[in-house]
Amino acid sequence: MKLTNFLSFNPSPKTATPQPNYWQLLKVAKPFFAMLAGDETLKPIKEMITALTPMPASELVVKHLENNPAAVAMIRERYIAKPHDLDKLLQYSEESLGHIYASTMKAKGFSAEDLYTPVSINSDVSYLNARLGQTHDIWHIITGFDTSDLGEIGLQAFYLAQYPDPLATMLIANSLIGVTLLTPEELPELLKAIAKGWEMGSKAKPLFAQKWEENWEKPLIEWQTELNIQSVAV
C-alpha cells in the first residue's frame, strides 16, 4: 500500500467497508496525547468520545449489544433514568445499591443536580454514550473498582470485556504507554488491574442491560450475585 493511501485511509478495491479519514484520527490523537502529557481533567476524555462517535468502532458496540434482548429494548426505548434525590436514596437500607451509591456520591461532594445532566441523543451511539456516562459510577460500585488510576483502568478493562468499547481501548492504551515510559515500576500492578477487569467482565452478565435506578432498594450483594460479579478492591 502506498503511504499516501495509508494516510488518507482510502479503501482498497477488495473491500467496500468505509474507513475513517486521516483528520478524524487526528481528532482522536489530540486528546490522547494531551492525556499522555499529563492533562487529568475530563476535557480530553470528552473530546475523545466526540471524535470516536462517528467512527466504525462505535457502531460495532451497538451491533454487539444487539445480541442481548434487554440491551436492544433499552436502546430502542432510549431509556434514561430521571434525576434522583440522593437524600431519598439514603433512606434505603445501608446494604442497598441506592444507599451505597448516594453515600458515595455525597462523599465525593456531588449533589443531585450534578448527576444525570441532560445530553443530546440523536443516534444509537450517542444514546450509548449518554447511558454509559450516567451509570459509570454505578459500575464502579457494582464491580468494586475504585476511582484511583488503577481502579479506573480496571473498570475500563471490564467494559472492554463486555463489549468492544473504543474509548476503553484508548484509555487502556494510553495508560500502558504512559506507565511504560514514565513510571515503569508501576507496570506489574497496572497489568494485574487490566487482567482482573477483563476476567470479571468476561464472566459477568451484561451490565449495560440493567435498569439500576428502578431497583435502588436491592442489596448490592444481590446485584453482584445475580450478575455473577465477584467484587474487587483495586
C-alpha positions in Angstrom: 0.0 0.0 0.0 1.3 3.5 -0.9 2.0 5.8 2.0 -0.5 8.4 0.6 -3.2 5.8 0.6 -2.4 4.7 4.1 -2.6 8.3 5.4 -5.9 9.0 3.7 -7.3 5.6 4.6 -8.7 5.0 1.1 -10.4 1.7 1.0 -8.8 -0.8 -1.3 -10.7 -2.3 -4.3 -11.1 -5.5 -2.3 -13.3 -4.0 0.3 -16.2 -1.6 0.4 -16.0 -1.1 4.2 -16.0 2.7 4.9 -12.8 3.8 6.6 -12.2 6.8 8.9 -10.3 9.6 7.3 -6.9 10.8 8.5 -8.3 14.0 10.0 -10.7 12.0 12.2 -7.8 10.1 13.6 -6.1 13.4 14.4 -9.1 14.4 16.4 -8.6 11.2 18.5 -4.9 11.7 18.7 -5.1 15.3 20.1 -6.8 14.3 23.4 -4.9 11.0 23.5 -1.6 12.9 23.6 -3.0 15.6 25.9 -3.6 12.8 28.5 -0.1 11.4 28.0 1.2 14.9 28.6 -0.5 15.0 32.0 -3.9 16.5 31.4 -6.0 14.8 34.2 -9.2 16.8 33.5 -12.3 15.4 31.8 -11.8 17.6 28.8 -9.6 15.2 26.7 -11.9 12.3 27.5 -15.0 14.3 26.3 -13.1 15.3 23.2 -12.1 11.7 22.6 -15.7 10.5 22.9 -16.8 13.1 20.4 -14.1 12.1 18.0 -14.8 8.4 18.3 -18.6 8.7 18.0 -18.7 8.8 14.1 -16.1 6.1 13.7 -16.9 2.5 12.7 -15.7 1.2 16.1 -18.6 2.9 17.8 -21.1 1.2 15.5 -19.6 -2.1 16.5 -20.6 -1.5 20.1 -24.2 -1.1 19.0 -24.1 -4.3 17.0 -22.5 -6.2 19.8 -25.1 -5.1 22.4 -27.9 -6.1 19.9 -27.1 -9.7 20.8 -28.8 -9.1 24.1 -32.6 -8.7 24.0 -32.7 -6.5 27.2 -30.0 -4.2 25.8 -31.8 -3.9 22.5 -35.0 -2.9 24.3 -33.2 -0.2 26.2 -31.6 1.2 23.0 -34.9 1.3 21.2 -36.6 2.8 24.2 -33.7 5.3 24.7 -34.0 4.5 28.4 -32.7 7.4 30.5 -33.5 7.4 34.2 -35.0 10.5 35.8 -32.8 12.6 38.1 -32.8 11.1 41.6 -32.7 12.6 45.1 -29.6 11.5 46.9 -31.1 12.2 50.3 -34.1 10.0 49.4 -31.7 7.2 48.3 -30.0 7.4 51.7 -33.3 6.3 53.3 -32.9 2.8 51.8 -31.1 0.2 53.9 -27.3 0.6 54.2 -26.8 -2.6 52.2 -28.8 -1.3 49.2 -27.3 -0.1 46.0 -29.2 3.2 46.3 -27.8 3.9 49.8 -24.3 3.0 48.9 -24.5 5.0 45.6 -25.9 8.1 47.3 -23.4 8.0 50.2 -20.5 7.5 47.7 -21.6 10.5 45.6 -22.1 12.7 48.6 -18.7 11.8 49.9 -17.3 13.0 46.6 -19.1 16.3 47.0 -21.7 15.7 44.4 -25.3 16.9 44.7 -28.4 15.6 42.9 -28.1 18.5 40.3 -24.6 17.3 39.3 -25.9 13.9 38.2 -27.8 12.8 35.1 -27.4 16.1 33.3 -29.4 16.4 30.0 -27.4 15.3 26.9 -28.2 15.4 23.2 -29.3 12.0 21.9 -29.7 11.6 18.1 -28.4 8.2 17.4 -27.9 4.7 18.9 -24.2 5.6 19.5 -25.0 8.9 21.2 -27.6 7.1 23.4 -25.0 4.5 24.4 -22.5 7.3 25.3 -25.2 9.1 27.4 -26.3 6.0 29.2 -22.8 4.7 30.0 -21.8 8.1 31.1 -24.6 8.5 33.6 -24.1 5.0 35.0 -20.3 5.0 35.2 -20.2 5.5 39.0 -22.8 2.7 39.4 -20.5 0.3 37.5 -17.6 1.3 39.9 -19.8 0.3 42.9 -21.1 -2.9 41.3 -17.6 -4.1 40.3 -15.7 -2.8 43.3 -13.2 -0.9 41.3 -12.4 2.4 43.0 -11.7 5.7 41.3 -7.9 5.5 41.6 -5.9 5.4 38.4 -5.6 1.6 38.7 -9.3 1.3 39.6 -10.4 3.3 36.6 -8.3 1.2 34.2 -9.5 -2.0 35.8 -13.1 -0.8 35.1 -12.2 0.1 31.5 -10.9 -3.5 31.0 -14.2 -4.7 32.4 -16.1 -2.5 29.9 -13.9 -3.9 27.1 -14.7 -7.5 28.0 -18.4 -6.7 28.0 -18.4 -5.0 24.6 -15.8 -3.6 22.1 -15.6 -0.1 23.5 -13.2 2.1 21.6 -12.9 4.6 24.4 -11.9 1.8 26.8 -9.2 0.6 24.3 -7.8 4.2 24.0 -7.7 4.7 27.8 -6.0 1.4 28.4 -3.5 2.0 25.7 -2.8 5.5 27.0 -2.2 4.1 30.5 0.1 1.4 29.2 2.2 3.8 27.2 2.3 6.4 30.0 3.3 3.9 32.7 5.8 2.2 30.4 7.6 5.4 29.6 7.3 7.4 32.8 6.7 5.0 35.7 7.7 1.5 34.6 7.9 0.2 38.2 4.0 0.5 38.2 3.5 -1.7 35.2 3.0 -5.0 37.1 0.1 -3.6 39.1 -1.4 -2.0 36.1 -1.3 -5.3 34.2 -2.9 -7.0 37.2 -5.8 -4.5 37.2 -6.3 -4.9 33.4 -6.3 -8.7 33.7 -8.7 -8.6 36.7 -11.1 -6.3 34.9 -11.1 -8.4 31.8 -11.6 -11.6 33.7 -14.5 -10.1 35.7 -16.1 -8.6 32.6 -15.9 -11.8 30.7 -17.7 -13.8 33.3 -20.3 -11.2 34.3 -23.7 -10.9 32.7 -24.3 -7.7 30.6 -24.3 -4.7 32.9 -25.5 -2.3 30.2 -28.8 -4.1 30.1 -29.6 -3.3 33.8 -32.1 -0.6 34.9 -30.3 0.1 38.2 -32.5 3.1 39.0 -35.7 1.0 39.1 -34.2 -1.2 41.8 -32.2 1.1 44.1 -33.6 -0.8 47.1 -32.0 -4.1 46.1 -28.9 -5.0 48.2 -25.6 -4.6 46.5 -24.6 -8.2 47.2 -27.8 -9.4 45.4 -26.9 -7.4 42.3 -23.4 -8.8 42.3 -24.7 -12.4 42.8 -27.3 -12.1 40.0 -24.8 -10.6 37.6 -22.0 -13.1 38.5 -19.6 -10.5 39.8 -17.0 -11.0 42.5 -16.3 -7.5 43.7 -12.6 -6.5 44.0 -10.7 -3.8 45.8 -8.3 -2.1 43.5 
